[in-house]
Every structure is written in structure tokens, then in C-alpha cells.
């Protein structure tokens, strides 16, 4: 049996949101089956895997494919984009970067590992853009509830797309008071959301602060979801519950989110490097059949 080829990865996290980065810009192939296997391996487990592919758009540093732990693809990941921004700055010395994703081109500005800003682009509020399976004129509060019809536990959430679809339930008790692990998957797979949805609980604690807890589409409960922080922040601003710049407290730590006059969302936060390794070797050591071959593509 031949020795499987090397394919390096970097394990990082953004406020506890576990990220694995694989760079295919200079060769290598990653099978979709290996992505699912890596998610189950304790050393390579992730909430999202960021796969860097050769640039497609002029002036960008990479085209980025994003995979959730269940193997499904995501168009955007704020914490993961901060991670690849920091890695690219460390590799090239450039502080200003551009990455193309399924959600569009994201600009990243790196000061240091504690302060990386991602321009997440423009939020989309129209029901078709989220998308929803039926029309709602006002997506600041749609008709959806959890619990008895005459005394719902949660109701009237906001919905928004910030690169991927989000539903935000507003609560007046601590976000930990609710059994998000129980109803999160039910809402994620609700027929109202044809592409599934990220589910967040948001508590407004001041005009400049929120607390948010998220069930992440394709990943489950997470210590931090950058797009969820952005979704909750712009939804709160749209409802005039907060000012245009807020600190969003997540279980893993805080992110700063600003909704600019130019209608762009700026998200700022830290990243942390955990370890580096050889993906084929780690999967082989864990008993997974290595299937990585150097053909410069993902299939």
C-alpha cells in the first residue's frame, strides 16, 4: 500500500468556534468524504472547515469553500474568515486582504490576532433573499413561535441573510435559560426555511450591547458564530433596540459589530492558533482510510 500524500491543515478557533483551514492553492485534493471524517476526529474536529482554492476574481487572495461539520456547504463564516485573514497576513505580511466566497467578496483588515475586521457586506431582509418559503412583508418580526399557541416560549423572530440565513428570537431572560439544544434543530429544519437556518436567541442588555446564543446550521450549538452575531446586531438596530455599533457577547467571548452608513456590516474580533498537522496522517492514525491525492482540486 502506498503512503498517502501530505496535506497540511491548521486548526484554529474564533472565540471557541472551531475552524480547520486547508490550503489547496498550490496543489492537493480533498475528498468530501474526508471532510466528514475530519469532523469526527478529535484532533481535526471542527465547526467549519475553510478550504482555500486558487483565486477566481482579480485582486483576491483565494476562493474559499466553507464546509460545516455535517459536510454541508456554507456561503459565509465570519469567525473562519478572520482565521484565514490572520494566516494570510502571517504568511505574506499584507494587512489588507480579499477573499471570494459563495456569499461574495469579503474584505479583511488585520491589526493583530486580537483585532481582525471582516467586511461582511450588506444584509438582506427581503423574504425571498433569506430565503423563506412563504412571503412576509415585514421580516423584523415574522409569525413563528415555540410552545403553546396561547403562551409561546418564543415568538415573532427577526430574519435576515448575512451570507447565510438567520432567525433571531428576542428574549427578556438570560439566553442560557432556554433549551436551545432541544428546539434549535426543529427550527433549523422548519419548512419555512428551504435552505435550513441558523437559530439564535438574543438579549438586549444595553443600547450598545447584546448577548447571543446560537444553534448553527450544520454544526449545532456553538460557542461563537460570527454571522449570527452580525444577524442579531443588525436585526436589533433595524428594530431600533440598539445603536449602530454594539458589542455582542457570545459564550466564547465578545465581537464588535457595526452597521455602517454605507449599509455594510463590519465585524471585529480575535482568533487563536491551536495546532498544525498533516490531514492524511491524522485521519489514517484515527483509523480512517486516507483518500487524499495531489490533483489540485476538491471533489
PESULGI-V563793 format. One record per backbone hydrogen bond with DSSP energy under -1.0 kcal/mol. NH is the residue of the N-H (numbers start at 1). CO is the residue of the C=O. E is the energy in kcal/mol with one decimal. If there is no record, write none. Layout:
NH|CO|E, NH|CO|E
This chain:
9|277|-2.4, 10|21|-2.1, 11|275|-3.4, 12|19|-3.3, 13|272|-2.0, 14|17|-1.8, 17|14|-1.6, 19|12|-2.7, 20|48|-1.9, 21|10|-2.8, 22|50|-2.5, 24|52|-3.2, 27|24|-1.4, 35|31|-1.1, 36|32|-1.5, 37|33|-1.8, 38|34|-2.8, 39|35|-1.7, 45|41|-1.5, 47|18|-2.7, 48|18|-1.9, 49|67|-2.7, 50|20|-2.9, 51|65|-3.2, 52|22|-2.8, 53|63|-3.0, 60|57|-1.6, 61|98|-3.7, 63|53|-2.2, 64|100|-3.3, 65|51|-2.5, 67|49|-2.4, 68|72|-3.3, 69|47|-1.1, 70|218|-1.5, 71|68|-2.0, 74|66|-2.6, 81|77|-2.1, 82|78|-1.9, 83|79|-1.8, 84|80|-2.4, 85|81|-1.9, 86|82|-2.3, 87|83|-2.3, 88|84|-2.3, 89|85|-2.2, 90|86|-2.5, 91|87|-1.9, 92|88|-2.7, 93|89|-2.7, 97|108|-2.8, 99|106|-2.5, 100|62|-2.5, 101|104|-2.6, 103|75|-1.3, 104|101|-1.6, 106|99|-3.3, 108|97|-2.5, 109|117|-2.9, 110|95|-2.7, 111|115|-2.1, 115|112|-1.4, 116|269|-2.3, 117|109|-2.9, 118|267|-2.7, 119|107|-3.0, 120|118|-1.0, 120|265|-2.9, 124|161|-2.4, 129|126|-1.1, 132|127|-2.0, 133|192|-2.0, 141|138|-1.0, 142|157|-2.7, 144|142|-1.2, 146|154|-2.8, 153|146|-2.8, 154|146|-1.5, 158|168|-2.5, 159|139|-2.3, 160|166|-2.0, 161|124|-2.5, 162|164|-2.0, 166|160|-2.3, 167|198|-2.6, 168|158|-3.2, 169|200|-2.9, 171|202|-2.5, 177|174|-2.4, 178|175|-1.0, 180|178|-2.0, 182|179|-1.2, 183|179|-1.8, 184|180|-2.4, 187|183|-2.3, 188|184|-2.8, 189|185|-1.6, 190|187|-1.7, 193|190|-2.3, 196|193|-2.1, 198|165|-2.2, 199|215|-2.7, 200|167|-2.5, 201|213|-2.6, 202|169|-2.7, 203|211|-2.7, 205|209|-1.6, 206|209|-1.5, 209|206|-1.5, 210|247|-2.2, 211|203|-2.3, 212|249|-2.5, 213|201|-2.0, 215|199|-3.4, 216|220|-2.9, 219|216|-2.5, 220|216|-3.1, 222|214|-1.7, 229|225|-2.1, 230|226|-2.0, 231|227|-2.8, 232|228|-2.9, 233|229|-2.2, 234|230|-2.7, 235|231|-1.9, 236|232|-2.4, 237|233|-2.4, 238|234|-2.5, 239|235|-1.7, 240|237|-1.3, 241|236|-3.0, 243|207|-3.3, 246|257|-2.7, 247|208|-2.4, 248|255|-3.5, 249|210|-3.2, 250|253|-2.2, 252|223|-2.5, 253|250|-1.4, 255|248|-2.0, 256|268|-2.5, 257|246|-2.7, 258|266|-2.4, 259|244|-2.6, 260|264|-2.8, 263|260|-1.8, 265|121|-2.3, 266|258|-3.0, 267|118|-2.4, 268|256|-2.7, 269|116|-1.7, 271|113|-2.4, 272|13|-2.2, 274|11|-2.7, 275|11|-1.4, 277|9|-2.0, 279|7|-3.2, 282|278|-2.6, 283|279|-2.5, 284|280|-2.2, 285|281|-2.5, 286|282|-1.4, 287|284|-1.5, 288|283|-3.0, 295|293|-1.7
